[in-house]
Amino acid sequence: MQTNFTEEQLKDPGTARANEILRACVHCGFCTATCPTYQVLGDELDSPRGRIYLIKDMLENNRVPDEKTVRHIDRCLSCLACMTTCPSGVHYMHLVDHARDYIEKHYDRPWHDRALRWMLARILPYPMRFRVALLLAKVGRPLAPLIPDARLRAMLAMAPKHIPPVSRNDDPQSFAPAAARRMRVALMTGCAQKALNTDINDATIRLLTRLGCEVVVAKGAGCCGALTHHMGKTRESHATAAKNIRAWAREMDGQGLDAIVINTSGCGTTVKDYGHMFRNEPLAADAARVSAIAMDVSEVLMGLDLPEGADRGLTVAYHAACSLQHGQQIRTCPKDLLKRAGFTVVEPADSHLCCGSAGTYNLMQPEISATLKDRKIRTIEARNPDVIAAGNIGCMMQIGSGTDLPIVHTVELLDWATGGPVPPAMQAPDRRSPEIPVLR
């Protein structure tokens, strides 16, 4: 694609990066075949190619974003399926992130939109605030039919039936390995996950220590910054990301780290991009070090010789989170681990398509999100599984809200198979939890 940025415009690092990405695009349109919003809406401007044209025009002309441009960019899930499909290597993620930052700085959103985004940015990344909000949402849920705004109704519907107690495992501390130490890793405990599902971090710690890892929860680490980053709130996202970088750099410079383990794939995609996000800032070197050792928990487990087990008599439908399969290009590790542990693994049709969660997307674009959720659940239930496994809390909440099938994190099943407890989501009175032999 030909671009016409001026030398003055290209002095801005974000614009210079956008120029590189735009020039890589060859207009082929392969991305439209795998774009969920294009499939749902059928509008070229709701495809990656269409959004690229809008972004190019906006940036080249230093144009104040108009409502049309903002609407189509806001509808992007950032599922990154287009990056998997693109034969030219167009790094759409960096381009749309820059566009969102530009929009945030130059577009005057309607007051109710600004208020909603402000509220989300100040609640979701903070576990205790989020817990309070979930409790209030449970109280207000009966009033949902009376609320005209679909986004507010979606927020009330988001509250889980059960809000888990606070886990002390999320506090800064170190967990000794149960066997000879093979690795020393820092576990990112996250933000929203600490309010929505404390079983995931607990299971991760048990599993990693059982397999010979010393697990550290670093003091000062918290939200990865993804939620605000994808809303274009760069100053806020970088502030929280910087806290993580400093916390993990201290551990690296102290007793050392072999990996930073992340069990929420949306966070993993962002942390692995810290090196790019901070490339022109004083923390550039430490950010690059952090990104270099950031790993999804499934990547780490692949190197820890998980014991092989016999057939468990349990069919697991594996949901591939977009941030894992497209953002991090990790497709086989979780499935291979589940199969090695003795589970029968099936995948839904069109497994490359997003479930519609996408961070705050299910709250900001509830109609499109609901369409994608319903389609994902239909394809999963068509495989008749006993349980659904996923590697991202957002996907788990989204899919779990529309099916009676239990949904758990992949590490919960692996922890169970190696001696841990039955995943709590599978212990509900109306769900039969089959006996499962412990791997030896």
C-alpha positions in Angstrom: 0.0 0.0 0.0 1.4 3.4 -0.9 1.5 6.0 1.9 2.1 9.7 1.9 3.2 10.7 5.3 5.4 13.8 5.6 8.8 13.7 7.2 7.5 15.7 10.1 4.7 13.1 10.7 7.2 10.3 10.6 9.1 11.8 13.5 6.4 10.4 15.7 7.3 6.8 16.6 3.7 5.6 16.5 3.1 7.1 13.1 6.4 5.7 11.8 5.4 2.2 12.9 1.9 2.7 11.3 3.6 3.7 8.1 5.6 0.4 8.1 2.5 -1.7 8.7 0.4 0.1 6.1 3.1 -0.3 3.5 3.1 -4.1 4.1 -0.6 -4.4 3.1 -1.3 -5.6 -0.4 -5.1 -5.2 -0.4 -5.6 -8.9 -0.9 -8.6 -9.2 1.4 -7.7 -12.6 2.8 -8.3 -11.1 6.2 -12.0 -10.6 5.5 -12.5 -14.4 5.5 -11.6 -14.8 9.1 -12.8 -11.5 10.6 -15.7 -12.1 13.0 -17.2 -8.7 12.7 -17.2 -8.8 8.9 -18.9 -12.2 9.0 -21.6 -10.9 11.3 -22.1 -7.4 9.8 -21.0 -7.9 6.1 -19.6 -4.4 5.9 -16.2 -3.9 4.3 -15.5 -1.2 6.8 -16.0 -3.7 9.6 -13.1 -5.9 8.2 -9.4 -5.4 8.8 -8.9 -4.2 5.2 -11.7 -1.6 5.6 -10.4 -0.4 8.9 -6.9 -0.1 7.5 -8.2 2.3 4.8 -9.9 4.3 7.5 -6.9 4.5 9.7 -4.6 5.4 6.8 -6.9 8.3 5.8 -7.2 9.5 9.4 -3.4 9.4 10.2 -2.1 10.8 6.9 -4.4 13.8 7.0 -4.0 14.4 10.7 -7.8 14.3 10.6 -10.0 14.7 13.7 -11.7 11.3 13.8 -15.3 11.3 12.8 -18.1 9.2 14.2 -18.1 6.8 11.3 -14.4 6.0 11.6 -14.6 5.6 15.4 -17.6 3.3 15.1 -15.9 0.9 12.8 -12.7 0.8 14.8 -14.5 0.4 18.1 -16.2 -2.6 16.5 -12.9 -4.4 16.1 -12.4 -7.2 18.6 -8.6 -7.2 18.4 -9.0 -11.0 18.0 -6.0 -10.8 15.6 -7.4 -13.6 13.4 -6.4 -11.4 10.5 -2.8 -11.6 11.5 -2.9 -15.3 11.3 -4.5 -15.2 7.9 -2.4 -12.4 6.3 0.1 -13.6 3.8 2.0 -10.3 3.9 2.7 -10.2 7.6 0.7 -7.0 8.3 1.0 -6.3 12.0 -2.6 -5.2 12.5 -2.3 -5.3 16.3 0.2 -2.4 16.5 -1.8 -0.5 13.8 -5.2 -0.6 15.5 -3.6 0.1 18.9 -2.0 3.2 17.6 -5.4 4.2 16.0 -7.1 3.8 19.3 -4.5 6.0 21.0 -5.0 8.6 18.3 -8.8 8.5 18.7 -8.6 8.8 22.4 -6.5 12.0 22.1 -8.4 13.6 19.2 -12.1 12.5 19.4 -14.7 14.0 21.7 -16.9 11.0 22.5 -20.5 11.5 23.7 -20.6 12.1 27.4 -22.3 8.7 28.2 -19.6 6.9 26.2 -16.8 8.7 28.0 -18.4 8.0 31.4 -18.8 4.3 30.7 -15.2 4.0 29.5 -13.9 6.0 32.4 -15.8 3.7 34.8 -14.5 0.5 33.2 -10.9 1.8 33.3 -11.2 2.5 37.0 -12.9 -0.7 38.1 -11.9 -3.7 36.1 -8.1 -3.5 36.6 -8.5 -3.3 40.4 -9.6 -6.6 42.0 -11.2 -5.2 45.1 -13.1 -2.5 43.3 -14.2 -5.1 40.7 -15.5 -7.3 43.5 -17.6 -4.5 44.9 -18.9 -3.8 41.5 -19.8 -7.5 41.0 -21.7 -7.5 44.3 -23.7 -4.4 43.3 -24.4 -5.9 39.8 -25.9 -9.0 41.5 -28.2 -6.8 43.5 -29.2 -4.8 40.5 -29.6 -7.7 38.1 -33.4 -8.0 38.6 -33.7 -4.4 37.3 -31.9 -5.2 34.1 -35.1 -5.4 31.9 -35.9 -1.8 32.9 -32.6 -0.4 31.8 -32.7 1.0 28.2 -28.9 0.9 27.6 -27.8 -2.5 26.3 -24.3 -1.9 27.6 -25.4 -1.4 31.2 -27.6 -4.5 30.9 -24.6 -6.4 29.7 -22.7 -5.3 32.8 -25.4 -6.5 35.1 -25.5 -9.8 33.3 -21.7 -10.2 33.7 -21.9 -10.8 37.4 -21.3 -14.5 38.2 -23.8 -16.3 40.5 -20.9 -17.0 42.9 -18.1 -14.5 43.7 -15.2 -16.5 45.1 -13.5 -15.5 48.3 -10.2 -13.7 48.2 -7.2 -16.1 47.7 -4.2 -15.5 49.9 -2.1 -17.1 47.1 -2.4 -13.9 45.2 -0.3 -12.0 47.9 3.4 -11.4 47.2 5.2 -14.5 48.3 7.2 -17.6 47.2 6.0 -21.2 46.9 8.7 -23.9 47.2 8.8 -26.7 44.7 7.5 -30.1 45.9 10.5 -31.8 44.2 14.0 -30.8 43.2 13.9 -27.3 41.8 13.9 -27.2 38.0 12.9 -23.6 37.4 12.2 -20.3 39.3 9.2 -18.5 37.8 7.1 -15.5 38.5 3.4 -16.0 38.2 1.3 -13.1 37.0 -1.8 -13.2 39.1 -3.6 -10.5 37.1 -6.5 -8.3 38.0 -10.0 -9.3 36.9 -9.2 -13.0 37.3 -8.5 -12.4 41.0 -12.1 -11.2 41.4 -13.8 -13.6 39.0 -12.1 -17.0 39.5 -9.4 -17.6 42.2 -9.3 -21.3 41.3 -7.1 -20.7 38.3 -4.1 -19.2 40.1 -4.4 -21.7 42.9 -4.4 -24.6 40.4 -1.4 -23.1 38.6 0.6 -22.8 41.7 -0.1 -26.4 42.8 0.7 -27.7 39.3 3.9 -25.8 38.8 5.3 -26.6 42.3 4.4 -30.3 41.9 6.5 -30.3 38.7 9.5 -28.7 40.3 9.0 -25.0 40.0 9.6 -22.4 42.6 6.8 -19.9 42.0 7.1 -16.3 43.0 4.3 -13.7 43.2 6.3 -10.6 42.8 5.6 -7.6 45.0 4.2 -4.7 43.0 3.0 -6.7 40.0 -0.6 -6.5 39.0 -2.8 -5.6 36.0 -1.0 -6.1 32.7 -2.5 -2.9 31.2 -4.4 -4.7 28.4 -7.9 -3.4 29.3 -6.9 0.2 29.2 -4.4 -0.3 26.4 -7.2 -1.5 24.0 -9.3 1.5 24.9 -6.6 3.8 23.7 -5.8 5.0 27.3 -2.0 4.7 26.7 -0.9 6.7 29.7 -2.9 4.6 32.1 -2.0 1.3 30.5 1.7 2.1 30.5 1.6 3.2 34.1 0.3 -0.3 35.2 2.6 -2.1 32.8 5.6 -0.2 34.2 4.8 -1.5 37.7 5.0 -5.0 36.4 8.3 -4.4 34.5 9.9 -3.0 37.6 8.6 -5.8 39.8 9.8 -8.5 37.6 13.1 -6.8 36.8 13.8 -6.8 40.5 13.3 -10.5 40.7 15.4 -11.1 37.6 18.2 -9.0 39.1 17.8 -10.7 42.5 17.5 -14.5 42.6 16.7 -14.7 38.9 13.8 -15.9 36.8 13.6 -18.6 34.2 10.2 -17.4 33.0 7.3 -15.1 33.8 4.2 -17.4 33.7 0.9 -16.0 32.5 -2.3 -18.1 32.7 -4.6 -15.4 31.1 -3.8 -15.4 27.4 -5.1 -11.8 26.9 -2.5 -10.6 29.4 0.2 -12.8 27.8 -0.2 -11.2 24.4 0.2 -7.7 26.0 3.2 -8.6 28.3 5.0 -10.2 25.3 4.5 -6.9 23.6 6.0 -4.8 26.4 9.3 -4.5 24.5 7.4 -2.8 21.6 5.2 -0.7 23.9 8.2 0.7 25.8 10.7 0.8 22.9 11.2 4.6 23.1 10.9 5.0 26.9 13.5 4.7 29.7 12.2 1.3 30.7 13.0 -0.1 27.2 15.7 -2.5 28.2 13.9 -3.9 31.2 10.7 -4.2 29.1 12.5 -6.1 26.4 13.9 -8.5 29.1 10.5 -9.1 30.5 8.9 -9.8 27.1 11.7 -12.2 26.3 10.9 -14.5 29.2 7.1 -14.1 29.3 5.4 -17.4 28.6 1.9 -18.8 28.6 1.6 -21.5 31.2 1.1 -24.1 28.5 4.5 -23.3 27.0 6.1 -23.8 30.4 4.3 -27.0 31.1 5.4 -28.5 27.7 9.0 -28.4 29.0 8.3 -29.9 32.4 7.6 -33.5 31.5 4.0 -33.8 32.5 3.4 -37.5 33.4 1.5 -39.4 30.7 -1.8 -41.0 31.7 -4.2 -43.5 30.5 -7.6 -42.7 29.0 -9.6 -40.8 31.6 -13.0 -41.3 30.0 -13.7 -37.6 29.8 -14.2 -35.6 26.6 -12.9 -32.0 26.8 -13.9 -29.4 24.2 -10.9 -27.1 23.9 -11.8 -23.5 23.2 -8.8 -21.7 21.6 -8.7 -18.2 22.9 -7.9 -15.7 20.2 -5.2 -14.1 22.2 -3.5 -17.5 22.5 -3.9 -18.9 19.0 -3.6 -15.6 17.1 -1.9 -13.2 19.4 0.7 -15.6 20.6 0.5 -18.2 17.9 0.2 -21.0 20.5 -2.2 -23.6 19.1 -1.1 -27.1 20.0 0.5 -26.9 23.5 -2.8 -26.9 25.5 -4.3 -29.7 23.4 -1.1 -31.8 23.6 -1.0 -31.4 27.3 -4.6 -32.5 27.8 -4.2 -35.5 25.5 -1.0 -36.5 27.4 -2.9 -36.3 30.6 -5.4 -38.8 29.2 -8.3 -36.6 28.2 -10.1 -36.9 24.9 -9.9 -33.5 23.2 -12.3 -32.2 20.6 -12.6 -28.8 19.0 -15.6 -26.9 17.7 -16.1 -26.0 14.1 -14.6 -22.7 13.1 -12.4 -22.8 16.2 -10.4 -19.8 14.8 -13.4 -17.5 15.4 -13.7 -15.3 18.5 -16.3 -16.0 21.2 -17.0 -12.3 21.5 -15.5 -11.6 24.9 -12.4 -9.7 23.8 -11.6 -7.9 27.1 -14.3 -5.2 27.5 -15.9 -5.9 24.1 -18.8 -7.9 25.5 -19.6 -4.8 27.6 -19.0 -2.2 24.9 -20.5 -4.0 21.9 -23.0 -6.4 23.5 -25.1 -7.1 20.4 -22.2 -8.3 18.2 -20.7 -10.1 21.2 -23.9 -12.0 21.9 -24.1 -13.1 18.3 -20.5 -14.5 18.4 -21.1 -16.1 21.8 -24.2 -17.9 20.6 -22.4 -19.2 17.6 -19.5 -20.4 19.6 -21.6 -22.2 22.2 -23.6 -24.0 19.4 -20.4 -25.3 17.8 -19.0 -26.4 21.2 -22.2 -28.2 22.3 -22.4 -29.9 18.9 -19.3 -31.9 20.0 -21.1 -33.3 23.1 -18.3 -32.8 25.5 -18.3 -33.4 29.3 -16.4 -30.2 30.0 -15.0 -27.1 28.2 -11.4 -26.0 28.7 -10.0 -22.6 27.8 -6.9 -20.6 28.6 -8.4 -17.1 29.2 -10.8 -15.9 31.9 -12.7 -13.6 29.6 -13.6 -16.5 27.3 -14.5 -18.7 30.3 -16.9 -16.0 31.6 -18.4 -15.4 28.1 -19.0 -19.0 27.2 -20.0 -20.1 30.7 -22.8 -17.5 30.8 -24.6 -19.3 28.0 -24.2 -23.0 28.5 -24.9 -25.6 31.3 -21.6 -27.4 30.5 -18.9 -26.8 33.1 -16.0 -24.6 31.8 -12.6 -24.7 33.5 -9.1 -23.5 32.8 -6.8 -26.0 31.1 -4.5 -25.9 34.2 -7.3 -27.0 36.5 -7.8 -30.2 34.5 -4.0 -30.8 34.5 -3.8 -30.1 38.2 -6.6 -32.5 38.9 -4.9 -35.2 36.7 -1.7 -34.9 38.7 -3.1 -35.1 42.2 -5.0 -31.8 42.7 -8.7 -31.4 43.6 -11.6 -31.7 41.2 -12.1 -28.3 39.6 -14.8 -26.6 41.6 -16.8 -25.7 38.4 -17.3 -29.5 38.0 -18.6 -30.1 41.5 -22.0 -28.4 41.2 -24.8 -30.6 42.4 -26.3 -30.9 38.9 -23.0 -31.9 37.3 -21.5 -35.4 37.5 -17.8 -35.3 38.1 -16.3 -38.6 36.8 -13.6 -40.3 38.8 -10.2 -39.6 37.3 -7.1 -41.6 38.1 -4.1 -39.6 39.3 -1.1 -39.5 37.0 2.0 -41.2 38.4 
